[in-house]
Amino acid sequence: MPRSVLYQPFPIPTSARGHIWRHVPATTRPRHFHAEPEFNWVAEGCAKFGMGDKVLDVHAGDILRWPPGHDHVLLEASADLELYVIGVTQEFSARVLTPHPLDAMSRQICARVPQHQGLRWKAMCSANRDTSDVSAAESLLGALWREASALPPSPPLPQQATVRAVNSLLGHPRLSRDAVARMARVCPTELSRHFRRDMGLSLTSYRTRLKLLRFFREVDHGAPNCLAASQAAGFGSYSQCHRAFRTTLGCAPQEIFDGGIQATMRGVFAPMPR
């Protein structure tokens, strides 16, 4: 598991339920995870991305799909990199990807955009848009999101057990490893092995991330205290939630919410290494 991971919600600057932005070095984010599903499309150039303890090489035409809770970071970029980042809320994704929204989000990680489709995407992403027209923005986002989710994954393909496990946990992060293994139709040790190889982190770590995302949501939506939020998020006790915070984010919940760190984390950027 990466030593330093931030919780950073996807930057959606308007009232729309998603956003498209073109990467520039000044807006490189540190290794982070968030509740919003996201995909990164390499229109030109090449790059290296970190995902858990894995490194992925991508080239022009490739997309990377990040399900909620999965950490990712841009490690290296060619001088000619043209990268578009598209993220939406889970609710918007579920609306445009019916009837199987969770399955579409779990079929990460790599896919490839055909050249003719890429040319059309580039025109759609780079066109000047009126950001105040929420309906038009969401129409564009929905079209891109559906098309990206319909692309077949590129080799190496994740094990079906991993896909089923991610799908199960996205809907029910409280599930135990044994329960997830039964739903994935493999034994628990085999599931753990496949999950670590495909996702770059352990099933336990990923499940903890998803529960932490629910904890943040409960606090943001007005939970009376951290104890109530931790129970609603699926932690067995507040001390368990506290340990998960320390292990994943390197600080205690009180430091995030009472010390103003949460607001600071949302705007943290990292320079690209030279």
Buried (B, 14 or more C-beta within 10 A) or exposed (E): BBEEBBBBBBBBEEEBBBBBBEBEEEEBBBBBBBBBBBBBBBBBBBBBBBBBEBEBEBEBBBBBBBBBBBBBBBBBBBEEBBBBBBBBBBEBBBBBBEEEBBBBBBBBBBBBBEEEBBEBBBEBBEEEEEEEEEEEBBEBBBBBBEBBBEBEBBEEBBBEBBBBBBBBBBEBBBBEBEEBBBBBEBEBEBBBBBBBEBBBBBBEBBBBBBBBBBBBBBBEEEBEEBEBBBBBBBBEEBEBBBBBBEEBBEEBBEBBBEEEBBEEBEEEEBEBEE
